[in-house]
Amino acid sequence: MTQAIVDLGEYEDRVLTIVKGKYGLKNKSDAVNFVINKFEEEFLEPELKPEYVKKIKRIEKEKSIQFRSIKELRELIENG
């Protein structure tokens, strides 16, 4: 287990105290771990939202430009 000394502002300390109480955690260390796990779930590995899946499917159905090679794509981009 890694230990760290963390400087918290007054507001951040209050937030941890609220999290600790709301979720019945033993100490602020548990509250910090809880917040980190929530952050990971929400921001680092989010599931695809249904709206996003619909958007991807719609885009996949649209007519696309086909290229036979990267060179052909590069020429189109450079020569407009």
C-alpha positions as CSV (number, residue, x, y, z in Angstrom):
1,M,0.0,0.0,0.0
2,T,1.3,3.4,-0.9
3,Q,1.0,6.2,1.6
4,A,0.9,9.9,0.7
5,I,0.7,13.2,2.5
6,V,-1.9,15.3,0.8
7,D,-2.5,19.0,1.4
8,L,-6.2,19.7,1.2
9,G,-8.0,23.0,1.2
10,E,-10.8,23.6,3.7
11,Y,-13.4,23.0,1.0
12,E,-11.8,19.8,-0.2
13,D,-11.6,18.6,3.4
14,R,-15.3,19.2,3.9
15,V,-16.1,17.3,0.8
16,L,-14.2,14.3,2.0
17,T,-15.9,14.5,5.3
18,I,-19.3,14.6,3.6
19,V,-18.3,11.6,1.4
20,K,-17.1,9.7,4.4
21,G,-20.3,10.3,6.3
22,K,-22.7,9.7,3.4
23,Y,-21.2,6.4,2.4
24,G,-20.4,5.2,6.0
25,L,-16.6,5.0,5.4
26,K,-14.2,4.6,8.3
27,N,-11.8,7.4,7.5
28,K,-10.8,10.0,5.0
29,S,-8.4,7.6,3.4
30,D,-11.3,5.4,2.5
31,A,-13.2,8.5,1.2
32,V,-10.2,9.4,-1.0
33,N,-10.1,5.9,-2.4
34,F,-13.9,6.0,-3.0
35,V,-13.7,9.3,-4.9
36,I,-10.8,8.0,-7.0
37,N,-12.8,4.8,-7.9
38,K,-15.9,6.9,-8.8
39,F,-13.7,9.2,-10.9
40,E,-12.3,6.1,-12.7
41,E,-15.7,4.7,-13.4
42,E,-17.1,8.0,-14.7
43,F,-14.2,9.4,-16.7
44,L,-11.5,6.9,-17.5
45,E,-13.5,3.9,-18.7
46,P,-17.0,5.1,-19.4
47,E,-19.5,2.9,-21.1
48,L,-20.8,4.2,-24.4
49,K,-23.9,6.2,-24.0
50,P,-26.9,5.1,-26.1
51,E,-26.9,8.4,-27.9
52,Y,-23.3,8.0,-28.9
53,V,-23.9,4.5,-30.2
54,K,-26.8,5.8,-32.3
55,K,-24.6,8.5,-33.6
56,I,-21.8,6.0,-34.6
57,K,-24.4,3.8,-36.3
58,R,-25.7,6.8,-38.3
59,I,-22.3,7.8,-39.3
60,E,-21.4,4.2,-40.4
61,K,-24.5,4.2,-42.7
62,E,-23.5,7.5,-44.4
63,K,-21.8,7.2,-47.8
64,S,-18.1,7.4,-47.3
65,I,-15.2,8.2,-49.6
66,Q,-13.1,5.1,-50.4
67,F,-9.4,5.2,-50.8
68,R,-7.1,2.5,-52.2
69,S,-4.1,3.8,-50.4
70,I,-2.8,6.4,-48.0
71,K,-1.0,8.0,-50.9
72,E,-4.3,8.6,-52.7
73,L,-5.8,10.1,-49.5
74,R,-2.7,12.3,-49.1
75,E,-2.9,13.5,-52.7
76,L,-6.6,14.4,-52.3
77,I,-5.9,16.4,-49.1
78,E,-2.9,18.2,-50.4
79,N,-4.5,19.0,-53.8
80,G,-8.0,19.7,-52.5
